[in-house]
Amino acid sequence: MQVRLNGELREVPEGVTVAGLLGHLGVKAQRVAVEVNDAVVTKDRYESQRIGSGDSIEIVAFVGGG
């Protein structure tokens, strides 16, 4: 199915969860914040929050400073 991921159209597996999408993309969940359709998804909902066709997903990576 097609979604908009960080502003770009992407094909992702049908019925994937936020956790599944992060795994599919090779992104470490503890280092990102995720929004689906402009709503923040908390980490405790990554396993249950399903992504739907046409959804808009923003994944923002945290960068540590020294």
PDB file of N, CA, C, O and CB in Angstrom:
ATOM      1  N   MET A   1       0.843  -1.174   0.000  1.00  0.00           N
ATOM      2  CA  MET A   1       0.000   0.000   0.000  1.00  0.00           C
ATOM      3  C   MET A   1       0.888   1.236   0.000  1.00  0.00           C
ATOM      4  O   MET A   1       2.064   1.172   0.358  1.00  0.00           O
ATOM      5  CB  MET A   1      -0.959  -0.002   1.215  1.00  0.00           C
ATOM      6  N   GLN A   2       0.318   2.344  -0.400  1.00  0.00           N
ATOM      7  CA  GLN A   2       1.096   3.568  -0.510  1.00  0.00           C
ATOM      8  C   GLN A   2       0.774   4.512   0.639  1.00  0.00           C
ATOM      9  O   GLN A   2      -0.387   4.705   1.002  1.00  0.00           O
ATOM     10  CB  GLN A   2       0.832   4.252  -1.851  1.00  0.00           C
ATOM     11  N   VAL A   3       1.832   5.100   1.206  1.00  0.00           N
ATOM     12  CA  VAL A   3       1.710   6.103   2.269  1.00  0.00           C
ATOM     13  C   VAL A   3       2.649   7.258   1.927  1.00  0.00           C
ATOM     14  O   VAL A   3       3.506   7.147   1.050  1.00  0.00           O
ATOM     15  CB  VAL A   3       2.048   5.490   3.689  1.00  0.00           C
ATOM     16  N   ARG A   4       2.466   8.361   2.638  1.00  0.00           N
ATOM     17  CA  ARG A   4       3.400   9.478   2.494  1.00  0.00           C
ATOM     18  C   ARG A   4       4.306   9.439   3.723  1.00  0.00           C
ATOM     19  O   ARG A   4       3.853   9.668   4.845  1.00  0.00           O
ATOM     20  CB  ARG A   4       2.644  10.879   2.357  1.00  0.00           C
ATOM     21  N   LEU A   5       5.571   9.151   3.506  1.00  0.00           N
ATOM     22  CA  LEU A   5       6.544   9.000   4.588  1.00  0.00           C
ATOM     23  C   LEU A   5       7.539  10.151   4.512  1.00  0.00           C
ATOM     24  O   LEU A   5       8.311  10.258   3.559  1.00  0.00           O
ATOM     25  CB  LEU A   5       7.278   7.622   4.502  1.00  0.00           C
ATOM     26  N   ASN A   6       7.512  11.005   5.523  1.00  0.00           N
ATOM     27  CA  ASN A   6       8.374  12.193   5.544  1.00  0.00           C
ATOM     28  C   ASN A   6       8.293  12.956   4.223  1.00  0.00           C
ATOM     29  O   ASN A   6       9.305  13.402   3.681  1.00  0.00           O
ATOM     30  CB  ASN A   6       9.831  11.793   5.829  1.00  0.00           C
ATOM     31  N   GLY A   7       7.069  13.096   3.720  1.00  0.00           N
ATOM     32  CA  GLY A   7       6.823  13.893   2.523  1.00  0.00           C
ATOM     33  C   GLY A   7       6.972  13.172   1.197  1.00  0.00           C
ATOM     34  O   GLY A   7       6.695  13.755   0.149  1.00  0.00           O
ATOM     35  N   GLU A   8       7.407  11.909   1.215  1.00  0.00           N
ATOM     36  CA  GLU A   8       7.599  11.156  -0.029  1.00  0.00           C
ATOM     37  C   GLU A   8       6.649   9.971  -0.091  1.00  0.00           C
ATOM     38  O   GLU A   8       6.433   9.297   0.916  1.00  0.00           O
ATOM     39  CB  GLU A   8       9.054  10.673  -0.154  1.00  0.00           C
ATOM     40  N   LEU A   9       6.080   9.710  -1.265  1.00  0.00           N
ATOM     41  CA  LEU A   9       5.231   8.534  -1.430  1.00  0.00           C
ATOM     42  C   LEU A   9       6.089   7.283  -1.376  1.00  0.00           C
ATOM     43  O   LEU A   9       7.111   7.194  -2.057  1.00  0.00           O
ATOM     44  CB  LEU A   9       4.441   8.599  -2.758  1.00  0.00           C
ATOM     45  N   ARG A  10       5.672   6.309  -0.563  1.00  0.00           N
ATOM     46  CA  ARG A  10       6.423   5.060  -0.393  1.00  0.00           C
ATOM     47  C   ARG A  10       5.456   3.894  -0.356  1.00  0.00           C
ATOM     48  O   ARG A  10       4.316   4.028   0.090  1.00  0.00           O
ATOM     49  CB  ARG A  10       7.284   5.093   0.898  1.00  0.00           C
ATOM     50  N   GLU A  11       5.922   2.751  -0.830  1.00  0.00           N
ATOM     51  CA  GLU A  11       5.169   1.500  -0.710  1.00  0.00           C
ATOM     52  C   GLU A  11       5.594   0.813   0.586  1.00  0.00           C
ATOM     53  O   GLU A  11       6.786   0.642   0.841  1.00  0.00           O
ATOM     54  CB  GLU A  11       5.408   0.563  -1.953  1.00  0.00           C
ATOM     55  N   VAL A  12       4.620   0.423   1.398  1.00  0.00           N
ATOM     56  CA  VAL A  12       4.900  -0.298   2.642  1.00  0.00           C
ATOM     57  C   VAL A  12       3.987  -1.515   2.694  1.00  0.00           C
ATOM     58  O   VAL A  12       2.977  -1.562   1.991  1.00  0.00           O
ATOM     59  CB  VAL A  12       4.692   0.622   3.903  1.00  0.00           C
ATOM     60  N   PRO A  13       4.332  -2.505   3.523  1.00  0.00           N
ATOM     61  CA  PRO A  13       3.495  -3.706   3.614  1.00  0.00           C
ATOM     62  C   PRO A  13       2.073  -3.388   4.094  1.00  0.00           C
ATOM     63  O   PRO A  13       1.882  -2.544   4.969  1.00  0.00           O
ATOM     64  CB  PRO A  13       4.140  -4.717   4.557  1.00  0.00           C
ATOM     65  N   GLU A  14       1.105  -4.052   3.529  1.00  0.00           N
ATOM     66  CA  GLU A  14      -0.313  -3.880   3.897  1.00  0.00           C
ATOM     67  C   GLU A  14      -0.518  -4.195   5.380  1.00  0.00           C
ATOM     68  O   GLU A  14      -0.016  -5.205   5.873  1.00  0.00           O
ATOM     69  CB  GLU A  14      -1.223  -4.794   3.025  1.00  0.00           C
ATOM     70  N   GLY A  15      -1.249  -3.339   6.089  1.00  0.00           N
ATOM     71  CA  GLY A  15      -1.623  -3.593   7.474  1.00  0.00           C
ATOM     72  C   GLY A  15      -0.487  -3.506   8.477  1.00  0.00           C
ATOM     73  O   GLY A  15      -0.609  -4.018   9.590  1.00  0.00           O
ATOM     74  N   VAL A  16       0.616  -2.867   8.104  1.00  0.00           N
ATOM     75  CA  VAL A  16       1.775  -2.779   8.989  1.00  0.00           C
ATOM     76  C   VAL A  16       1.475  -1.859  10.178  1.00  0.00           C
ATOM     77  O   VAL A  16       0.706  -0.904  10.065  1.00  0.00           O
ATOM     78  CB  VAL A  16       3.009  -2.267   8.211  1.00  0.00           C
ATOM     79  N   THR A  17       2.096  -2.169  11.312  1.00  0.00           N
ATOM     80  CA  THR A  17       2.002  -1.297  12.485  1.00  0.00           C
ATOM     81  C   THR A  17       3.160  -0.304  12.449  1.00  0.00           C
ATOM     82  O   THR A  17       4.065  -0.424  11.623  1.00  0.00           O
ATOM     83  CB  THR A  17       2.021  -2.128  13.814  1.00  0.00           C
ATOM     84  N   VAL A  18       3.127   0.674  13.349  1.00  0.00           N
ATOM     85  CA  VAL A  18       4.250   1.611  13.448  1.00  0.00           C
ATOM     86  C   VAL A  18       5.536   0.844  13.744  1.00  0.00           C
ATOM     87  O   VAL A  18       6.565   1.098  13.117  1.00  0.00           O
ATOM     88  CB  VAL A  18       3.987   2.677  14.547  1.00  0.00           C
ATOM     89  N   ALA A  19       5.487  -0.099  14.702  1.00  0.00           N
ATOM     90  CA  ALA A  19       6.671  -0.903  15.026  1.00  0.00           C
ATOM     91  C   ALA A  19       7.153  -1.682  13.807  1.00  0.00           C
ATOM     92  O   ALA A  19       8.354  -1.746  13.543  1.00  0.00           O
ATOM     93  CB  ALA A  19       6.364  -1.872  16.182  1.00  0.00           C
ATOM     94  N   GLY A  20       6.225  -2.269  13.068  1.00  0.00           N
ATOM     95  CA  GLY A  20       6.581  -3.017  11.864  1.00  0.00           C
ATOM     96  C   GLY A  20       7.193  -2.130  10.794  1.00  0.00           C
ATOM     97  O   GLY A  20       8.133  -2.533  10.108  1.00  0.00           O
ATOM     98  N   LEU A  21       6.663  -0.927  10.651  1.00  0.00           N
ATOM     99  CA  LEU A  21       7.206   0.020   9.671  1.00  0.00           C
ATOM    100  C   LEU A  21       8.629   0.411  10.047  1.00  0.00           C
ATOM    101  O   LEU A  21       9.513   0.445   9.191  1.00  0.00           O
ATOM    102  CB  LEU A  21       6.315   1.277   9.574  1.00  0.00           C
ATOM    103  N   LEU A  22       8.851   0.706  11.327  1.00  0.00           N
ATOM    104  CA  LEU A  22      10.201   1.062  11.764  1.00  0.00           C
ATOM    105  C   LEU A  22      11.168  -0.084  11.498  1.00  0.00           C
ATOM    106  O   LEU A  22      12.288   0.141  11.039  1.00  0.00           O
ATOM    107  CB  LEU A  22      10.209   1.429  13.257  1.00  0.00           C
ATOM    108  N   GLY A  23      10.739  -1.320  11.787  1.00  0.00           N
ATOM    109  CA  GLY A  23      11.575  -2.480  11.508  1.00  0.00           C
ATOM    110  C   GLY A  23      11.845  -2.637  10.021  1.00  0.00           C
ATOM    111  O   GLY A  23      12.971  -2.926   9.617  1.00  0.00           O
ATOM    112  N   HIS A  24      10.812  -2.447   9.206  1.00  0.00           N
ATOM    113  CA  HIS A  24      10.926  -2.538   7.750  1.00  0.00           C
ATOM    114  C   HIS A  24      11.947  -1.530   7.223  1.00  0.00           C
ATOM    115  O   HIS A  24      12.684  -1.806   6.276  1.00  0.00           O
ATOM    116  CB  HIS A  24       9.555  -2.302   7.088  1.00  0.00           C
ATOM    117  N   LEU A  25      11.974  -0.352   7.860  1.00  0.00           N
ATOM    118  CA  LEU A  25      12.883   0.713   7.431  1.00  0.00           C
ATOM    119  C   LEU A  25      14.256   0.610   8.085  1.00  0.00           C
ATOM    120  O   LEU A  25      15.175   1.339   7.712  1.00  0.00           O
ATOM    121  CB  LEU A  25      12.276   2.063   7.740  1.00  0.00           C
ATOM    122  N   GLY A  26      14.404  -0.302   9.072  1.00  0.00           N
ATOM    123  CA  GLY A  26      15.671  -0.436   9.774  1.00  0.00           C
ATOM    124  C   GLY A  26      15.937   0.705  10.740  1.00  0.00           C
ATOM    125  O   GLY A  26      17.090   1.061  10.982  1.00  0.00           O
ATOM    126  N   VAL A  27      14.871   1.282  11.296  1.00  0.00           N
ATOM    127  CA  VAL A  27      14.979   2.417  12.215  1.00  0.00           C
ATOM    128  C   VAL A  27      14.823   1.920  13.648  1.00  0.00           C
ATOM    129  O   VAL A  27      13.916   1.138  13.933  1.00  0.00           O
ATOM    130  CB  VAL A  27      13.910   3.504  11.890  1.00  0.00           C
ATOM    131  N   LYS A  28      15.691   2.361  14.551  1.00  0.00           N
ATOM    132  CA  LYS A  28      15.611   1.989  15.961  1.00  0.00           C
ATOM    133  C   LYS A  28      14.528   2.823  16.643  1.00  0.00           C
ATOM    134  O   LYS A  28      14.615   4.050  16.682  1.00  0.00           O
ATOM    135  CB  LYS A  28      16.984   2.184  16.668  1.00  0.00           C
ATOM    136  N   ALA A  29      13.512   2.153  17.178  1.00  0.00           N
ATOM    137  CA  ALA A  29      12.339   2.831  17.741  1.00  0.00           C
ATOM    138  C   ALA A  29      12.682   3.762  18.892  1.00  0.00           C
ATOM    139  O   ALA A  29      12.025   4.789  19.060  1.00  0.00           O
ATOM    140  CB  ALA A  29      11.337   1.815  18.211  1.00  0.00           C
ATOM    141  N   GLN A  30      13.691   3.433  19.687  1.00  0.00           N
ATOM    142  CA  GLN A  30      13.984   4.258  20.855  1.00  0.00           C
ATOM    143  C   GLN A  30      14.614   5.601  20.494  1.00  0.00           C
ATOM    144  O   GLN A  30      14.747   6.469  21.357  1.00  0.00           O
ATOM    145  CB  GLN A  30      14.898   3.511  21.787  1.00  0.00           C
ATOM    146  N   ARG A  31      14.998   5.781  19.251  1.00  0.00           N
ATOM    147  CA  ARG A  31      15.675   7.017  18.842  1.00  0.00           C
ATOM    148  C   ARG A  31      14.829   7.906  17.928  1.00  0.00           C
ATOM    149  O   ARG A  31      15.359   8.820  17.296  1.00  0.00           O
ATOM    150  CB  ARG A  31      16.964   6.677  18.145  1.00  0.00           C
ATOM    151  N   VAL A  32      13.522   7.648  17.853  1.00  0.00           N
ATOM    152  CA  VAL A  32      12.677   8.434  16.956  1.00  0.00           C
ATOM    153  C   VAL A  32      11.373   8.850  17.637  1.00  0.00           C
ATOM    154  O   VAL A  32      10.959   8.288  18.650  1.00  0.00           O
ATOM    155  CB  VAL A  32      12.373   7.639  15.685  1.00  0.00           C
ATOM    156  N   ALA A  33      10.752   9.854  17.037  1.00  0.00           N
ATOM    157  CA  ALA A  33       9.376  10.226  17.358  1.00  0.00           C
ATOM    158  C   ALA A  33       8.570  10.000  16.084  1.00  0.00           C
ATOM    159  O   ALA A  33       9.060  10.245  14.982  1.00  0.00           O
ATOM    160  CB  ALA A  33       9.265  11.732  17.871  1.00  0.00           C
ATOM    161  N   VAL A  34       7.328   9.530  16.237  1.00  0.00           N
ATOM    162  CA  VAL A  34       6.501   9.202  15.074  1.00  0.00           C
ATOM    163  C   VAL A  34       5.165   9.927  15.161  1.00  0.00           C
ATOM    164  O   VAL A  34       4.528   9.961  16.214  1.00  0.00           O
ATOM    165  CB  VAL A  34       6.279   7.676  14.970  1.00  0.00           C
ATOM    166  N   GLU A  35       4.751  10.505  14.036  1.00  0.00           N
ATOM    167  CA  GLU A  35       3.416  11.084  13.893  1.00  0.00           C
ATOM    168  C   GLU A  35       2.711  10.363  12.755  1.00  0.00           C
ATOM    169  O   GLU A  35       3.307  10.100  11.710  1.00  0.00           O
ATOM    170  CB  GLU A  35       3.482  12.630  13.628  1.00  0.00           C
ATOM    171  N   VAL A  36       1.436  10.045  12.964  1.00  0.00           N
ATOM    172  CA  VAL A  36       0.602   9.493  11.904  1.00  0.00           C
ATOM    173  C   VAL A  36      -0.575  10.440  11.734  1.00  0.00           C
ATOM    174  O   VAL A  36      -1.349  10.658  12.667  1.00  0.00           O
ATOM    175  CB  VAL A  36       0.124   8.023  12.232  1.00  0.00           C
ATOM    176  N   ASN A  37      -0.705  11.001  10.539  1.00  0.00           N
ATOM    177  CA  ASN A  37      -1.769  11.975  10.244  1.00  0.00           C
ATOM    178  C   ASN A  37      -1.793  13.101  11.271  1.00  0.00           C
ATOM    179  O   ASN A  37      -2.846  13.458  11.798  1.00  0.00           O
ATOM    180  CB  ASN A  37      -3.136  11.279  10.205  1.00  0.00           C
ATOM    181  N   ASP A  38      -0.604  13.658  11.545  1.00  0.00           N
ATOM    182  CA  ASP A  38      -0.406  14.803  12.447  1.00  0.00           C
ATOM    183  C   ASP A  38      -0.685  14.512  13.912  1.00  0.00           C
ATOM    184  O   ASP A  38      -0.762  15.446  14.710  1.00  0.00           O
ATOM    185  CB  ASP A  38      -1.274  15.927  12.014  1.00  0.00           C
ATOM    186  N   ALA A  39      -0.840  13.245  14.295  1.00  0.00           N
ATOM    187  CA  ALA A  39      -1.038  12.869  15.698  1.00  0.00           C
ATOM    188  C   ALA A  39       0.181  12.086  16.178  1.00  0.00           C
ATOM    189  O   ALA A  39       0.580  11.105  15.550  1.00  0.00           O
ATOM    190  CB  ALA A  39      -2.344  12.027  15.877  1.00  0.00           C
ATOM    191  N   VAL A  40       0.770  12.519  17.288  1.00  0.00           N
ATOM    192  CA  VAL A  40       1.926  11.823  17.842  1.00  0.00           C
ATOM    193  C   VAL A  40       1.508  10.432  18.306  1.00  0.00           C
ATOM    194  O   VAL A  40       0.484  10.267  18.970  1.00  0.00           O
ATOM    195  CB  VAL A  40       2.548  12.628  19.014  1.00  0.00           C
ATOM    196  N   VAL A  41       2.315   9.434  17.946  1.00  0.00           N
ATOM    197  CA  VAL A  41       2.095   8.058  18.399  1.00  0.00           C
ATOM    198  C   VAL A  41       3.108   7.792  19.513  1.00  0.00           C
ATOM    199  O   VAL A  41       4.316   7.849  19.286  1.00  0.00           O
ATOM    200  CB  VAL A  41       2.245   7.010  17.208  1.00  0.00           C
ATOM    201  N   THR A  42       2.614   7.502  20.710  1.00  0.00           N
ATOM    202  CA  THR A  42       3.516   7.221  21.829  1.00  0.00           C
ATOM    203  C   THR A  42       4.118   5.832  21.662  1.00  0.00           C
ATOM    204  O   THR A  42       3.521   4.949  21.048  1.00  0.00           O
ATOM    205  CB  THR A  42       2.770   7.333  23.186  1.00  0.00           C
ATOM    206  N   LYS A  43       5.312   5.656  22.221  1.00  0.00           N
ATOM    207  CA  LYS A  43       6.041   4.391  22.043  1.00  0.00           C
ATOM    208  C   LYS A  43       5.239   3.183  22.514  1.00  0.00           C
ATOM    209  O   LYS A  43       5.378   2.097  21.952  1.00  0.00           O
ATOM    210  CB  LYS A  43       7.362   4.443  22.791  1.00  0.00           C
ATOM    211  N   ASP A  44       4.405   3.353  23.534  1.00  0.00           N
ATOM    212  CA  ASP A  44       3.606   2.218  24.021  1.00  0.00           C
ATOM    213  C   ASP A  44       2.529   1.795  23.034  1.00  0.00           C
ATOM    214  O   ASP A  44       1.909   0.747  23.215  1.00  0.00           O
ATOM    215  CB  ASP A  44       2.962   2.568  25.347  1.00  0.00           C
ATOM    216  N   ARG A  45       2.290   2.595  21.984  1.00  0.00           N
ATOM    217  CA  ARG A  45       1.294   2.243  20.965  1.00  0.00           C
ATOM    218  C   ARG A  45       1.916   1.794  19.641  1.00  0.00           C
ATOM    219  O   ARG A  45       1.187   1.486  18.698  1.00  0.00           O
ATOM    220  CB  ARG A  45       0.389   3.424  20.713  1.00  0.00           C
ATOM    221  N   TYR A  46       3.255   1.750  19.555  1.00  0.00           N
ATOM    222  CA  TYR A  46       3.914   1.369  18.300  1.00  0.00           C
ATOM    223  C   TYR A  46       3.479  -0.011  17.814  1.00  0.00           C
ATOM    224  O   TYR A  46       3.304  -0.208  16.612  1.00  0.00           O
ATOM    225  CB  TYR A  46       5.425   1.394  18.477  1.00  0.00           C
ATOM    226  N   GLU A  47       3.303  -0.972  18.726  1.00  0.00           N
ATOM    227  CA  GLU A  47       2.932  -2.336  18.337  1.00  0.00           C
ATOM    228  C   GLU A  47       1.477  -2.437  17.881  1.00  0.00           C
ATOM    229  O   GLU A  47       1.149  -3.308  17.075  1.00  0.00           O
ATOM    230  CB  GLU A  47       3.169  -3.287  19.498  1.00  0.00           C
ATOM    231  N   SER A  48       0.605  -1.571  18.377  1.00  0.00           N
ATOM    232  CA  SER A  48      -0.823  -1.686  18.077  1.00  0.00           C
ATOM    233  C   SER A  48      -1.322  -0.686  17.031  1.00  0.00           C
ATOM    234  O   SER A  48      -2.363  -0.912  16.415  1.00  0.00           O
ATOM    235  CB  SER A  48      -1.609  -1.509  19.338  1.00  0.00           C
ATOM    236  N   GLN A  49      -0.601   0.405  16.824  1.00  0.00           N
ATOM    237  CA  GLN A  49      -1.043   1.449  15.885  1.00  0.00           C
ATOM    238  C   GLN A  49      -0.826   0.994  14.455  1.00  0.00           C
ATOM    239  O   GLN A  49       0.313   0.873  14.003  1.00  0.00           O
ATOM    240  CB  GLN A  49      -0.293   2.775  16.140  1.00  0.00           C
ATOM    241  N   ARG A  50      -1.914   0.741  13.741  1.00  0.00           N
ATOM    242  CA  ARG A  50      -1.830   0.309  12.342  1.00  0.00           C
ATOM    243  C   ARG A  50      -1.692   1.512  11.414  1.00  0.00           C
ATOM    244  O   ARG A  50      -2.230   2.589  11.673  1.00  0.00           O
ATOM    245  CB  ARG A  50      -3.071  -0.520  11.955  1.00  0.00           C
ATOM    246  N   ILE A  51      -0.959   1.297  10.332  1.00  0.00           N
ATOM    247  CA  ILE A  51      -0.803   2.287   9.273  1.00  0.00           C
ATOM    248  C   ILE A  51      -1.794   1.931   8.170  1.00  0.00           C
ATOM    249  O   ILE A  51      -1.893   0.772   7.768  1.00  0.00           O
ATOM    250  CB  ILE A  51       0.679   2.330   8.728  1.00  0.00           C
ATOM    251  N   GLY A  52      -2.522   2.922   7.687  1.00  0.00           N
ATOM    252  CA  GLY A  52      -3.490   2.689   6.622  1.00  0.00           C
ATOM    253  C   GLY A  52      -3.027   3.289   5.304  1.00  0.00           C
ATOM    254  O   GLY A  52      -2.177   4.179   5.273  1.00  0.00           O
ATOM    255  N   SER A  53      -3.595   2.792   4.226  1.00  0.00           N
ATOM    256  CA  SER A  53      -3.287   3.304   2.901  1.00  0.00           C
ATOM    257  C   SER A  53      -3.594   4.800   2.854  1.00  0.00           C
ATOM    258  O   SER A  53      -4.666   5.232   3.277  1.00  0.00           O
ATOM    259  CB  SER A  53      -4.088   2.541   1.812  1.00  0.00           C
ATOM    260  N   GLY A  54      -2.656   5.578   2.344  1.00  0.00           N
ATOM    261  CA  GLY A  54      -2.842   7.018   2.224  1.00  0.00           C
ATOM    262  C   GLY A  54      -2.469   7.805   3.464  1.00  0.00           C
ATOM    263  O   GLY A  54      -2.515   9.035   3.450  1.00  0.00           O
ATOM    264  N   ASP A  55      -2.097   7.111   4.551  1.00  0.00           N
ATOM    265  CA  ASP A  55      -1.700   7.821   5.766  1.00  0.00           C
ATOM    266  C   ASP A  55      -0.439   8.643   5.519  1.00  0.00           C
ATOM    267  O   ASP A  55       0.374   8.330   4.649  1.00  0.00           O
ATOM    268  CB  ASP A  55      -1.472   6.831   6.921  1.00  0.00           C
ATOM    269  N   SER A  56      -0.306   9.697   6.309  1.00  0.00           N
ATOM    270  CA  SER A  56       0.883  10.533   6.278  1.00  0.00           C
ATOM    271  C   SER A  56       1.676  10.266   7.554  1.00  0.00           C
ATOM    272  O   SER A  56       1.175  10.469   8.659  1.00  0.00           O
ATOM    273  CB  SER A  56       0.512  12.050   6.143  1.00  0.00           C
ATOM    274  N   ILE A  57       2.912   9.810   7.393  1.00  0.00           N
ATOM    275  CA  ILE A  57       3.754   9.434   8.534  1.00  0.00           C
ATOM    276  C   ILE A  57       4.996  10.314   8.533  1.00  0.00           C
ATOM    277  O   ILE A  57       5.658  10.494   7.511  1.00  0.00           O
ATOM    278  CB  ILE A  57       4.146   7.918   8.478  1.00  0.00           C
ATOM    279  N   GLU A  58       5.288  10.854   9.708  1.00  0.00           N
ATOM    280  CA  GLU A  58       6.533  11.598   9.896  1.00  0.00           C
ATOM    281  C   GLU A  58       7.363  10.865  10.928  1.00  0.00           C
ATOM    282  O   GLU A  58       6.878  10.571  12.020  1.00  0.00           O
ATOM    283  CB  GLU A  58       6.263  13.075  10.337  1.00  0.00           C
ATOM    284  N   ILE A  59       8.602  10.566  10.598  1.00  0.00           N
ATOM    285  CA  ILE A  59       9.530   9.934  11.531  1.00  0.00           C
ATOM    286  C   ILE A  59      10.685  10.904  11.722  1.00  0.00           C
ATOM    287  O   ILE A  59      11.383  11.260  10.773  1.00  0.00           O
ATOM    288  CB  ILE A  59      10.030   8.527  11.009  1.00  0.00           C
ATOM    289  N   VAL A  60      10.872  11.325  12.978  1.00  0.00           N
ATOM    290  CA  VAL A  60      11.922  12.276  13.302  1.00  0.00           C
ATOM    291  C   VAL A  60      12.938  11.592  14.197  1.00  0.00           C
ATOM    292  O   VAL A  60      12.591  11.079  15.260  1.00  0.00           O
ATOM    293  CB  VAL A  60      11.343  13.542  13.985  1.00  0.00           C
ATOM    294  N   ALA A  61      14.192  11.583  13.767  1.00  0.00           N
ATOM    295  CA  ALA A  61      15.263  10.948  14.552  1.00  0.00           C
ATOM    296  C   ALA A  61      15.850  11.944  15.535  1.00  0.00           C
ATOM    297  O   ALA A  61      16.068  13.110  15.205  1.00  0.00           O
ATOM    298  CB  ALA A  61      16.373  10.394  13.628  1.00  0.00           C
ATOM    299  N   PHE A  62      16.103  11.469  16.751  1.00  0.00           N
ATOM    300  CA  PHE A  62      16.770  12.269  17.758  1.00  0.00           C
ATOM    301  C   PHE A  62      18.278  12.144  17.554  1.00  0.00           C
ATOM    302  O   PHE A  62      18.798  11.050  17.333  1.00  0.00           O
ATOM    303  CB  PHE A  62      16.357  11.826  19.192  1.00  0.00           C
ATOM    304  N   VAL A  63      18.962  13.267  17.629  1.00  0.00           N
ATOM    305  CA  VAL A  63      20.410  13.270  17.492  1.00  0.00           C
ATOM    306  C   VAL A  63      20.992  13.776  18.801  1.00  0.00           C
ATOM    307  O   VAL A  63      20.694  14.884  19.247  1.00  0.00           O
ATOM    308  CB  VAL A  63      20.876  14.149  16.281  1.00  0.00           C
ATOM    309  N   GLY A  64      21.827  12.943  19.407  1.00  0.00           N
ATOM    310  CA  GLY A  64      22.436  13.319  20.685  1.00  0.00           C
ATOM    311  C   GLY A  64      23.565  14.316  20.499  1.00  0.00           C
ATOM    312  O   GLY A  64      24.260  14.310  19.484  1.00  0.00           O
ATOM    313  N   GLY A  65      23.734  15.168  21.490  1.00  0.00           N
ATOM    314  CA  GLY A  65      24.832  16.134  21.448  1.00  0.00           C
ATOM    315  C   GLY A  65      25.815  15.860  22.569  1.00  0.00           C
ATOM    316  O   GLY A  65      25.518  15.108  23.497  1.00  0.00           O
ATOM    317  N   GLY A  66      26.956  16.457  22.484  1.00  0.00           N
ATOM    318  CA  GLY A  66      27.956  16.177  23.477  1.00  0.00           C
ATOM    319  C   GLY A  66      28.319  17.375  24.209  1.00  0.00           C
ATOM    320  O   GLY A  66      29.165  17.320  25.102  1.00  0.00           O
TER     321      GLY A  66
END
